[in-house]
Amino acid sequence: MTGSHCRESSKTARDKVRIKRYLNIVMREFMFYMTDGRYSTPTWFAAELADEAGARDLARHRLDESPFHLAVDVVEGDELLFCVTRPQSPPRPSAPSTP
């Protein structure tokens, strides 16, 4: 059973490559390194996307999934393309000092 699943997965992957070639779609591979406030090491994941705008949208989406996600660095090849971070919250007004 496991063997047939592996063959099915590789066949599906080959089909996707053929479709991309047929449609003349050039996909780019991006690596995402997400800084999570709960862990000392970034979590990473990869995605094939058409362009940097798609990578930025995905990074923003992943950042918004949890308040613990602090930043997402986006890398293509060996080059850091950009970093998406949470907007800084405005400083809270301080309490009036009492004499």
Residue pairs with C-beta under 8 A, 6 or more apart in sequence:
20 26
20 27
25 50
26 50
27 48
27 49
27 50
28 48
28 49
28 50
28 51
28 55
28 76
29 46
29 47
29 48
29 76
30 46
30 47
30 48
30 49
30 55
30 58
30 74
30 75
30 76
30 81
31 44
31 45
31 46
31 74
31 75
31 76
32 44
32 45
32 46
32 47
32 55
32 58
32 59
32 62
32 72
32 73
32 74
32 75
33 42
33 43
33 44
33 72
33 73
33 75
34 42
34 43
34 44
34 45
34 62
34 63
34 69
34 71
34 72
34 73
35 42
35 69
35 70
35 71
35 72
35 73
36 42
36 43
36 66
36 68
36 69
36 70
37 68
37 69
37 70
38 68
42 73
45 62
47 55
47 58
49 55
49 58
52 74
52 81
52 82
55 74
55 76
55 81
56 74
56 82
56 84
59 72
59 74
59 82
59 84
60 72
60 84
62 69
62 72
63 69
63 70
63 71
63 72
63 84
63 85
63 86
69 86
70 85
70 86
71 83
71 84
71 85
71 86
72 83
72 84
73 80
73 82
73 83
74 80
74 81
74 82
74 83
74 84
75 81
